[in-house]
């Protein structure tokens, strides 16, 4: 403390001169500065809710000799003044950083008597694991008086979303997750974009993808790519042009739903999906997916559970010329293969003689236009098995 008192006496004259210079600046600039200071201080006091993972607590135990007067960290600018050693500004500044980008920084020290030599250290929790221990999470470590400047980089591998940013300034070198005896610490919750999704949290920022539908003998299976760590999805759809039916699927990383054919009528259906990260309001839903369609052909509703043909499969699928139809028959039978487009229009039809057991039928689809089709196998009593294929 004696040494700091001596420092204060040595720099007192320079400090007074600096104050005179500041006071001689135009009144308009002083007014703007005061307005900004009041606004940011108020924002810091009322915006304590955090959407960032918590990190180890650390504070400045005394700001009697120095504090963080102001910061500029790329798009983040805050003239905060003396906050008694610690301030948590939460997400009140709504600042976004882009992964793979380098930003400039400036830190300004506030002194009642000084200046003194200070060390500035900043960290970001790039992998959102609640600490600053990982390689590359220290943004800078710089020593100087009154003001420091430099640059820092956001790695391309930073996780997208809310990330904790901490800036510490002290007379001694700030240590990770330790209190400062003299100095100040400020925490912020900022956003990273352009990086990679966090595989450990549910992200609702992007719509569900990979929609597909399969019309089987007894049901329609709708499937999609699961959202990591989601807790449920909602499927809406109906006959073409309508979305008046809803089916909720509760479960971790839900990715499909089965709808009995007995609940559907013939026609073309459209459907889409949203998934949620919470079972309680607010549900944090993804945007609506693109719309997919499936077709229930006319006459398909009359089939029963005793179809003579079972285990229908197609290969290769997709195909560009020939399609191998593999089907197991319970006995010898005459059946009909019919191919329709997604509107239900028949584009191919031929009769086949099946023998009991496994049958392999080579179907020439070279004349079909590229697109998605439904292959329907119908026996003499109108019992139906169907599946979908793609012609390239």
N, C-alpha and C positions, 0 to 999 in steps of 0.2 A: 504493500500500500504506500510506503514511503517513496519507493521508486516511481510509482504512478503519480504521486503528488509533485515530485520533481519534474516529471514529464509535463504535467499540467502547467507548471510555472514557466517552463521553457517555451511551450507552444502558445501561451496565453496571448502574447502580442500578435502572433500570426493569426490566431483564431479571431481576435477582435477585428483585424484588417479584413479577414474573409467575411465577417458579418457586415462590415461597412460596404463592401463590394456588393453583397447580396441585396442589401437595403437600397442601394442606388439603382437597382434594376427598375424598369417601368412598372407602374402600379398595376397595369393590366396583367402582367406576368405573375406578380405576387398574388393577385386575386384568384387567378386560375389555379395556382399551386395550392392555395388554402382550400379552395372548393374541392379539388381532387382529393386532398388529404382527408377532409371531413367525410367525403362520400365513401372512400375506400375503407376508412376506419369503421364506419357504420356498417358497411357490407360485411366486413370481417367479423363484427360482433354478432350479427343476426343470422349469418349463414353457416351454422355449425354442422348441419346435416351432411353426412359423408356418404358418397356412393363409391368411394375407394376402399380397397382392403386396408384394415388397420395395420399400422406398423409400430415398432417399438417406441414408447414414449420418451421424449427428451425435451428439456427446457433450458433456457438461460436463467440461472438463479439470481442474477443481478444485472440490470441494465443501467446502473448508476453512472458508469464511465463511458459506455458506448452502446449503440443499438443500430438496428437496420433501419436507416432513414428511408431508403427507396431501392427498388429493384426493377430492372428490365431484363427479362429472360425471353428473348425472341418476342412473341406476341403478348407475353405477360408483362404488364407494367403496373406497379403498385407503389405509391408513396405512402407508406404506412406509419412512419414515425415510431416513437417509443411505445411499445406494447408491454412493457414490464418484464421482458425476457422471453415471452412466447406469444405467438398468435397463430390460430388455426383459421385460415380463410376459406376452407372448404372448397366448394366449386362455384363460389360467388363471382369469379371472373370469367367463367365459361370459356376457358382457353383451350385451343386445340393445337397439337403439334403433329407434324407429318413424319412418319418413320422414314429413315434414310436421308434426313435433312440436317444440315448444320445451322445453328443459330448463334447470334451474338448475345453477350450478356454484359450488364453493367450493375455494379453494386455500390451504393453510397452509404457511408457510415455517418451516424449522428453522434455528436459529442457535446457534453456540457463543458468540458475542459479537454483540450487535446489539440491536434489529433494524436492517436496512438497507432502503433503498428498492429494490424488485425489480419487474421486468417479467415478466408471464406471457403466453405465446402458446400457442395450441393449434390443431392442424390435423387434418382428416380427409380421406382420399383417396376422396372420394365416387364418382369414376368408375373407381376401381380400376386406374388406369394407372401406378401406381408412383411418383407424385410428389404434391406438395402445391401445384403451380403454378397450378392451374385456378381460375377465378373462384368465389368462395364457399367455398373449402376452408379458409380461415382462420376458425376458430370464434370466437375472441376475442383481443384484444390489450389488456391492462389493466395498470395500474401501481398499486402500493400497498406497504404495509408489513405484515408479519406474516400478514395474511389478506386475500384478495380474494374478492369474490362478484359474480355476474352471471348472465347467461343466454346460451344459444346455441341455434340452430335447425338441425334436420336437414331439408334441402330435400326436397320431394316427388319430385324427379328423381334422388335418390341411388340408386345401383344396389343391389339386394338382394345379400346375401351378406357375406363377410368383408371388413372394411375396416380399414386401419391408422389408428390414432389416436395422435398425438404431442402431448405437453405439455412445454413448455420454460419454465424459470424462471431468470432470471439478473440479476446486478447491472447488466449492460449489456443492451440490447434484443436478444432472441434473433432471429437472422436465419434465413431459410429455408435448410435444408440446410447450415448452418454450425455449427461447434463453438462452445461457450460457453467463454470463458476462466475465468469464475467462475459457478457455478450447476449446475443439474442438468436432465437430459432423461429422460422416461419414455415408452416405447412400449407400446402395447396393440393387440391384435387383437380387434376387436369386430364385432358382427353388425348389419346393417341389414335391416329387414323393412318391407313396405308400400310400397316404392319401385317401381322398374322393373327388369326382368331385364337383366343385363349381356349385351349382344349379342355380346361378344367372348369369352365363356367358356361352357363347357358346364354347364348347371345341371340337376341331377337331382332337384330338389325337387318338381316337378310331374309328374303322369302324362302319357303320350302322349295326344293328342286327335285328332279328325278321322278315326276309323277308317271305312273303306269297303271294300267288296268287289265285284268284278265277275266274273261267271261267263261266260267266253268259250267259243268252240268247242273250244279245245284246252287251256285252263288256267283257273285261278282267280287273279286278281290281287288281293292284299290290300295296301292302302295306308293311310297315316296321315300326320299333320303331322310333319315332321322336327323333332328337337330340335337347336337351333343348336350346332354344334361337337361333336356326338356322334360316336362312332367306330364304332358298330354297334348292332344291335337283335336281340332274341330274340323270335320269334313262337311261342306255344304254343297248341295247340287240339286239336280232335278232334270226333268225332260228339257230338251234343248231350249235355252233362253230363260230357264227358271232356276232359282237357287232357293227353293222353298222347303227343302228337306235338310235336316242337320243330324249328324252323327258324331257324338263325342267319344274320343278314345283316350282313356286315362291310363297312364303307365309311363315309366321311364323310357325316354327316347322312342316313343311310339312311332311306328313306320308303316302300318297297314290297318285296314279294316275290311271285314267280310260282310257282304250284304246278301241275304237270301234272295234267290230269284223269285221266290213266291211273293215277295213284297214289291216286285217291280212289274211293269207292263212293257210290252214291246215298244221300241223307239230308240232315239238317240239321246243320250244323257250327257250333261256337262257337270264337272265338279272341280273343286279347288280346296286347298288346305291352308289353315293357319295352325301354328303350334305355340305353346306357351311355356314360359319359364317359371310360372308360379301357379299354384292351385287356389290362391287367395287374391282378392283384388288388391292392387292392380295386377292383372294377369300377365302383363309384359308379353304381348302377342307379337309374333312375326307379321310382316306385311302379308297380304293374301298372295298365294302362289299364282302361277299362270293357270289357265283353265285347260283341263284335259277332257277327253270325251271317250265314251264307250257305247256300243250298240247292242241292244237286245233284239235279234231278228224276229220278224213276225213268225209265229208258229213255234217258237222256242219254248213257250210257257207250258206246252202240253206234255213235256217229257216227265217220266217217272224215275224212280230210283233203280229200276231194273233194266237199264239200258244194256243191250247185247254187246256193245263195244265199250271198252274201258281203257284207261292208261293211254290216252291219245297224246302223242308228242310229235313235234316237227323239228327237222334239222336239214340243212343249217338254217338258223334263224337269227339274223336276217339272211336272205338269199338273193342271188341276182339272176338265177335261171331255173334250177330244179329244186323241188322240195320233197324231201323224204318224209312220208306220212307213216308213222309207226303206231299201230293200234292192236290191242289184244281183244279178241272176240270170244265170247263164252261158248259159241257154237257156230256152225256154218250158217252164213246169212248173206243176203243181198242187201247192200246199203248204198247210200248216195252221199257223195262228197259235193258240197256246195261252198263256193267262196264268195263272200260279199265284201263290199267296201264299208266304210264306217257309216254310211247313210242307210245301209241295209240293202242296197242294190246288188243283185246277183251278177257276178262278172265271170264265173266259171261254174260248170256243173258236169259231173260224170258219175256213172254207176260203177260199183266195184263189187266183186264177189269175195267175201271174207271166209276164211277157214277157221276152225276152232284153234285158238292159240294166237301166237304172234304173227302179224301181217305187216309187211313193208311195201308201201305203194309209192312209186316215183311219180310225182305230179309236176308237169311242165308248166311253169308260171312265167316263162320268158316273155310272153306277150302282155303281161300286166304292166301298167305304169308304176313307177316308184311310189310307194306309200304303204299304209298299214291296212291289213285285211283280216277278216275273220274266216277261219275254216270250220265248217259245220259238217258233222257226220250224222246222218239220219237213217234209221232203220225202217222196216216196213210198217211198224206201229207208231211212227213219228216220235220215237225216243231219240234224243239229241245229245251229242257231246260236241263241244266246240273249244277252240283256242285261237289265239291271235298270232299273226306273223307279219314280218316286214319284208317288202320287196324293194331291193335297192336299185 
